[in-house]
Amino acid sequence: MRKPRLFGADYSVYVRTARLVLLEKGVDHELVPVDVFATGGPPMSYLERHPFGRIPAFEDGDFKLYETGAITRYVDEAFNGPALQPPTARIRARMNQMIGIADSYVYPTLVWGIYVEQVSKPASGRDTDAARLDAALERAPTCLKALADLSQNSAWLCGDGISLADLHLAPMIDYFMKSPVANDLLGKHSGLMSWWERVSVRPSMLKTIPTS
Ligand SMILES: N[C@@H](CCC(=O)N[C@@H](CS)C(=O)NCC(=O)O)C(=O)O
């Protein structure tokens, strides 16, 4: 039976996004462990799947793919299950815009700049890079305001139905929400806060809580 394989670790926001999409589509799949942060990096053989050594990578039969945005769109289009991309060009463009914002601004700012510097590094005995944290704290309001403005208080980020935008952003916001500044910053946008309360209890989110 067709059973795609996803390569990566459950701590990764991008692996989680791909898993969320597979789960929301109801696609039976296997998660093959690859730890990119292991001492010495991922196994050399993994570079054949992903020459940049990042996670996730994906395989559906003889079709191999890397880059989360490509994986999630492929899974949405190649498998049965609820459509996760809006049917109209403009709303789909909005969704792709939000995914671009997630990759270019939200991930480096809210995950690496704030969560990693303020929560993850101190928890593992490493020093916070104060300059990096300050820069992220300065940029965070712009990230959140952009998402709030574009989502316009709708139930999901692109309207009435859950889409790839929600599934790309939810794992990033989940790490961000563990930082002490998050509630105040997100609380300035009631629509986004309601979205977070809705998406964070989705069965797919609860099934993919990082264990490491
Ligand atoms: N552009 C890649 C980004 C994936 C990515 O950055 N994954 C992180 C884990 S969340 C990673 O592999 N980091 C390893 C590293 O930076 O060396 C995608 O969309 O899949």
Ligand as a Chemical Component Dictionary entry (heavy atoms), coordinates in Angstrom:
data_LIG
# 
_chem_comp.id                   LIG 
_chem_comp.type                 NON-POLYMER 
_chem_comp.pdbx_formal_charge   0 
_chem_comp.three_letter_code    LIG 
# 
loop_
_chem_comp_atom.comp_id 
_chem_comp_atom.atom_id 
_chem_comp_atom.alt_atom_id 
_chem_comp_atom.type_symbol 
_chem_comp_atom.charge 
_chem_comp_atom.model_Cartn_x 
_chem_comp_atom.model_Cartn_y 
_chem_comp_atom.model_Cartn_z 
_chem_comp_atom.pdbx_ordinal 
LIG N1  N1  N 0 13.733 25.853 3.697  1  
LIG C1  C1  C 0 13.659 24.633 4.467  2  
LIG C2  C2  C 0 13.942 24.965 5.927  3  
LIG C3  C3  C 0 13.994 23.729 6.787  4  
LIG C4  C4  C 0 14.756 23.999 8.068  5  
LIG O1  O1  O 0 15.360 25.069 8.270  6  
LIG N2  N2  N 0 14.749 23.012 8.948  7  
LIG C5  C5  C 0 15.521 23.159 10.167 8  
LIG C6  C6  C 0 14.831 22.466 11.331 9  
LIG S1  S1  S 0 13.322 23.256 11.735 10 
LIG C7  C7  C 0 16.868 22.510 9.977  11 
LIG O2  O2  O 0 16.970 21.500 9.305  12 
LIG N3  N3  N 0 17.906 23.092 10.551 13 
LIG C8  C8  C 0 19.215 22.546 10.477 14 
LIG C9  C9  C 0 20.288 23.579 10.270 15 
LIG O3  O3  O 0 19.960 24.771 10.279 16 
LIG O4  O4  O 0 21.425 23.160 10.119 17 
LIG C10 C10 C 0 12.277 23.998 4.315  18 
LIG O5  O5  O 0 11.327 24.730 4.002  19 
LIG O6  O6  O 0 12.149 22.790 4.451  20 
# 
loop_
_chem_comp_bond.comp_id 
_chem_comp_bond.atom_id_1 
_chem_comp_bond.atom_id_2 
_chem_comp_bond.value_order 
_chem_comp_bond.pdbx_ordinal 
LIG N1  C1  SING 1  
LIG C1  C2  SING 2  
LIG C1  C10 SING 3  
LIG C2  C3  SING 4  
LIG C3  C4  SING 5  
LIG C4  O1  DOUB 6  
LIG C4  N2  SING 7  
LIG N2  C5  SING 8  
LIG C5  C6  SING 9  
LIG C5  C7  SING 10 
LIG C6  S1  SING 11 
LIG C7  O2  DOUB 12 
LIG C7  N3  SING 13 
LIG N3  C8  SING 14 
LIG C8  C9  SING 15 
LIG C9  O3  DOUB 16 
LIG C9  O4  SING 17 
LIG C10 O5  DOUB 18 
LIG C10 O6  SING 19 
# 
